[in-house]
């Protein structure tokens, strides 16, 4: 059974989500959009001063771009990939998020 056999919804929803995430990723990769990062926007001035906002945006954008690539691969090859590949993609996304958290708390601090 492939991913396409197990999906019940329309493909266009996935592509719209992919385009929105890609746009957010590009904004963050440009070094802007710190207000989009959860926790940074609501942090106190003293806490925000501990982080380099440009690096924070770029690390978050890079991690989000990797997730966009993984979702895009699933959408493109859904007629080929088996359903069990969802586990692989899920693990890769979790590893990406863990890597982002580590990088955000190490190289992004001043």
HELIX and SHEET records of a PDB file:
HELIX    1   1 UNK A    3  UNK A    6  1                                   4    
HELIX    2   2 UNK A   11  UNK A   29  1                                  19    
HELIX    3   3 UNK A   34  UNK A   36  5                                   3    
HELIX    4   4 UNK A   45  UNK A   48  1                                   4    
HELIX    5   5 UNK A   53  UNK A   76  1                                  24    
HELIX    6   6 UNK A   85  UNK A  106  1                                  22    
END                                                                             
